[in-house]
Structure formats: C-alpha cells, structure tokens
Amino acid sequence: MTTPPPTRPDVHTAAFTLIELLVAVALALIIMFAASSLLISSSRSSGDLQARNDLLQEFQIAQNYLIANVREAAYVYPQGTTLNLGGGDTTKRPGGGAWVVGSASAPILAIVKAPQEAVSGCSSTNGNACYKFKAYYPVLRKTWVDDSTGTQNDPGADPSNEGSWLLIEYTKNLVQTTPPTVTELTALAPGGLNGANGKLLLDYVQPAVTGLPPLFTAPPAGPQVAGQTRVTVNLSVSRTVAGKAVVVPARPGTDPTTWVQGVLVSPRNVGRLNP
C-alpha cells in the first residue's frame, strides 16, 4: 500500500495580508496614542496636585504665623495711619507712594507686639523683652526678585508669575525698658519706624483686583479694648503652573468676593498701654 505524500500548508491562508498588517499597525498606534495621552494627563494632574499641596502648606504656615503675632498685639495701627518704613528695597510699595493702613490697592497691617519677657530687661541684645513693631505688606514679586538676587530672601525668578505679590514681614525692636504709650507709638508712625529690613513670609499672594476683599482690615481710630478690637486677614494665593492657575483657597466662582476665607482676629493685649 502506497503512503500519500504529506501535504504542505497553503501559504495564502497562513500569511497576513497587507490590509491585515495595516489594520494591526493602525490599532497599535491608536492604543499607544491613548496610553501616552493617559500618561501625560496623569502626569499633569499629579503636577497640579503637587503644586497645590505645596502652595496650601506654605499658605497655612504663613497664615498661622501672622495670626499668632496679631493675637499678641498690644496696639494695632488704625485705618488711615500713614507709615514710613524707609526707602529700602524690601519696603517698595506696589504702585509707589506712602504706606497707608486701609489702602485697597496696596494694603498694610501694622501692630506693636507685646514682649515675651519683662520689658525691664529690654536691650539691643535681648529683643525678647522688647515691644516689637511689626508690619505686613505686599511687594511686587518681580521687583523683589530683581532687588534680592543671590540673597537668602530671593525666591527665584518665575516669569509666569511676575505680577504676583510677596507678603513681607517687617520687624523693629522698640528698645526701651518701660512700656510705650499709645501717644509714643502714634508719633513713631510718620518717621520713626525705618531702619530695619523686610523678610519674605509668603510667595504668590493674589494681587488686588476689583471686588477682592482687602488683604487686611484694621480697626478705626479710637480707644482699643480687648475683646472688641478686631483685625481681619484675607489671604489668598494664586500661582500659574504650565498655563493653569493653582489657587488657595479654592475659588467657587469668578466673583473675587468669594476668593478669600477671612479670618477675624482679636488681639488679646490691646488696652493695656497708657494713652
């Protein structure tokens, strides 16, 4: 009996056609494009989240620090007070002109903080026993960076955020061994507060725009009484990252009046200084 020869596979049915190969390549490209888009989107979302977390942490630290100092205030410079902090690079007012408590375009908050130790021990080497003048105010970010390049106060250039504000803290010890009077503190405002330098407290502060609550609201002129004197802090930060605005606190809409969550502070030491 003769065994039939083995049959060979039909090459036309075993191989892929050109059309099948093109379809496979097209599907592969679609899958790769979708995967890369998902990866890019995920990377951007992660970057946005990290930027917001960093901004939120810095915001909370600065806000808590500022509020803690205001709570210890023995005196708050009232609305309408003109302050002279000197003409140094760290005290440049956005838009120029004089610092005036209550200004909407470039607000400033100024207090005199009570000492941590008995004032009788105040000296040039023991600042903890001295009353301290402190002011909080904005400086245009680009101006500050241009003037502080290479110093510890230099936050670094950021072309996308040159118009942002920096929140600055200015501190000067009032070196005297008896508590100052309100009259003495008032007399210091026009010209006796300069001679110190401001230090960077918070980056990317939201500049003033129409409808935005002022950065600070100080009490009106008149006697200051513990439990009745109030200061409002309306911090808000905004940073542009990869063309997208990252903001803290979150903004529920486009109305600037909703961009802040005001904190009302009642200084505990006011009313204890002699007139």
C-alpha positions in Angstrom: 0.0 0.0 0.0 1.4 3.4 -1.0 1.5 6.2 1.6 0.4 9.6 0.2 3.0 12.3 0.4 2.5 14.9 3.2 0.6 18.0 2.3 2.1 21.5 2.7 0.1 24.4 4.2 -1.4 26.8 1.9 0.9 29.8 2.0 -2.0 32.1 1.0 -4.0 31.1 4.2 -1.1 31.1 6.7 0.4 34.6 6.0 -1.1 38.0 6.9 -2.4 40.1 4.0 -1.1 43.7 3.6 -4.5 45.0 4.6 -4.4 43.0 7.9 -1.0 44.3 8.7 -2.0 47.9 8.1 -5.1 47.4 10.3 -2.9 45.9 13.1 -0.4 48.7 12.8 -3.2 51.3 13.0 -4.8 49.6 16.1 -1.4 49.6 17.7 -0.8 53.3 17.1 -4.3 54.1 18.5 -3.5 52.1 21.6 -0.1 53.8 22.0 -1.6 57.2 21.5 -4.3 56.6 24.1 -1.8 55.2 26.5 0.5 58.2 26.0 -2.4 60.7 26.4 -3.4 59.0 29.6 0.2 59.1 30.9 0.6 62.8 30.0 -2.8 63.6 31.6 -1.9 61.7 34.7 1.5 63.4 34.9 -0.1 66.9 34.6 -2.7 66.0 37.2 0.0 64.8 39.6 2.0 68.0 38.9 -1.1 70.2 39.5 -1.8 68.4 42.8 1.8 68.7 44.0 1.8 72.4 43.2 -1.5 72.9 45.0 -0.3 70.9 48.1 3.0 73.0 48.2 1.0 76.2 47.9 -1.5 75.1 50.6 1.2 74.2 53.0 3.1 77.5 52.6 -0.2 79.4 52.9 -1.3 77.7 56.1 2.1 78.1 57.8 2.3 81.9 56.9 -1.4 82.5 57.9 -1.0 80.7 61.2 2.2 82.6 62.0 0.7 86.0 61.1 -2.5 85.4 63.1 -0.4 84.3 66.1 1.5 87.5 66.1 -1.6 89.7 65.7 -3.2 87.9 68.7 -0.2 89.1 70.8 -0.6 92.7 69.7 -0.7 95.4 72.3 -1.6 98.0 69.7 -2.9 98.0 66.2 -2.3 101.0 64.0 -5.8 102.1 62.9 -7.3 102.8 59.5 -5.8 105.9 57.8 -2.4 105.8 59.6 0.5 106.7 57.3 3.6 104.6 57.9 7.2 105.4 56.9 9.2 102.2 56.7 12.2 103.9 54.9 13.2 103.6 51.3 15.0 100.3 51.2 14.5 97.6 48.6 12.4 95.4 51.0 9.8 98.1 51.5 8.9 99.1 48.0 5.1 99.7 47.8 3.4 98.3 44.7 2.5 101.4 42.6 4.7 103.7 44.7 3.5 106.3 47.2 3.2 106.1 51.0 2.1 103.1 53.0 -1.4 103.9 54.5 -3.3 101.5 56.7 -6.6 100.7 55.0 -5.4 101.2 51.4 -7.2 98.8 49.0 -4.5 98.9 46.2 -1.6 98.1 48.4 -2.7 97.2 52.0 -0.6 97.1 55.1 -1.2 95.9 58.6 1.0 97.3 61.4 1.0 96.2 65.1 3.1 96.5 68.2 3.6 93.1 69.7 3.9 92.6 73.5 7.2 91.2 74.7 7.7 87.6 75.8 9.7 88.7 78.9 9.5 91.6 81.4 10.1 94.8 79.4 12.5 96.0 82.1 15.1 93.6 80.6 14.7 95.0 77.1 18.1 95.8 75.4 19.8 95.7 72.0 20.9 92.2 72.9 17.6 90.9 74.4 14.9 91.5 71.9 12.5 89.0 73.7 11.9 91.6 76.4 11.2 94.5 73.9 8.0 95.6 72.4 8.2 95.0 68.7 6.8 96.9 65.8 5.7 94.6 63.0 4.2 95.4 59.6 2.9 93.0 57.0 2.6 94.3 53.4 2.9 93.2 49.8 5.8 93.8 47.4 5.6 93.0 43.7 7.3 89.7 43.0 9.4 90.9 40.1 10.6 94.0 42.0 11.6 91.9 45.0 13.4 89.2 42.8 15.3 91.9 40.8 16.4 93.6 44.0 17.3 90.5 46.1 19.1 88.2 43.5 21.5 85.9 45.3 20.4 86.7 48.8 18.5 84.4 51.3 15.4 86.4 50.6 15.5 85.6 46.8 12.6 83.3 45.9 13.9 82.9 42.3 12.6 84.2 39.0 9.2 82.9 37.8 8.3 84.7 34.5 4.7 83.3 34.6 4.1 85.0 37.9 6.0 88.3 37.8 2.8 90.2 38.6 2.1 88.2 41.9 2.7 89.7 45.3 5.0 88.6 48.0 3.9 89.0 51.6 6.6 90.7 53.7 7.2 90.9 57.4 9.0 94.0 58.7 10.2 93.9 62.3 11.8 96.6 64.5 12.5 96.3 68.3 11.5 99.3 70.3 14.4 99.3 72.7 13.1 100.8 75.9 12.7 99.4 79.4 9.2 100.8 80.1 6.1 100.1 78.0 5.5 102.6 75.3 2.4 104.8 75.4 -0.2 105.0 72.6 0.9 108.6 72.0 4.5 107.5 71.6 3.5 104.7 69.1 1.4 107.2 67.1 4.3 109.6 66.9 6.6 106.8 65.5 4.3 106.2 62.5 5.4 109.2 60.3 9.2 108.6 60.5 10.4 106.6 63.5 9.9 103.1 62.2 12.5 102.8 59.5 16.0 101.3 59.9 15.0 97.6 59.5 14.5 95.3 56.6 11.6 93.2 55.5 11.7 89.4 55.2 9.8 87.2 52.8 6.8 85.5 54.5 4.6 84.1 51.7 5.0 83.8 47.9 2.4 84.1 45.2 -0.1 86.3 47.1 -3.1 87.3 45.0 -2.8 91.0 43.9 -5.7 93.4 44.4 -8.4 93.2 41.8 -11.8 94.8 41.6 -14.1 93.2 44.2 -11.4 91.3 46.0 -11.6 91.9 49.8 -8.6 93.8 51.1 -5.7 91.8 52.4 -6.1 93.3 55.9 -8.8 95.3 57.7 -7.6 97.3 60.8 -9.8 98.9 63.4 -10.9 102.5 63.1 -9.1 105.2 65.1 -10.1 105.4 68.7 -9.5 103.6 72.0 -8.7 99.9 71.6 -10.3 97.4 74.0 -9.5 93.7 74.4 -12.4 91.6 73.1 -13.7 94.5 71.0 -10.8 95.4 68.7 -10.8 93.3 65.6 -8.4 92.6 62.7 -9.4 90.8 59.5 -6.9 88.8 57.5 -8.0 87.9 53.9 -5.1 85.9 52.5 -5.4 84.4 49.0 -2.7 82.9 46.8 -2.5 82.1 43.1 0.3 80.6 41.0 0.3 79.9 37.3 1.8 76.5 36.6 2.1 75.3 33.0 -0.5 77.8 31.9 -3.0 76.8 34.6 -3.9 78.8 37.7 -3.4 77.0 41.0 -5.3 78.8 43.8 -5.7 78.6 47.6 -8.3 78.7 49.0 -10.4 77.1 46.3 -12.5 79.5 44.3 -16.2 78.6 43.9 -16.6 81.1 41.0 -15.3 84.1 39.1 -16.6 86.6 41.6 -13.4 87.9 43.5 -15.5 88.5 46.7 -15.6 84.7 47.0 -11.9 84.1 46.6 -10.9 84.5 50.3 -11.9 83.0 53.6 -11.5 85.8 56.0 -10.1 85.2 59.5 -11.2 87.5 62.3 -8.5 88.1 64.9 -9.0 89.7 68.4 -5.7 90.9 69.8 -5.6 89.9 73.5 -3.2 92.6 74.8 -4.7 95.8 73.5 -6.0 98.3 76.0 -3.1 97.8 78.4 -0.9 100.7 77.2 -1.3 104.2 78.7 -2.8 106.8 76.3 
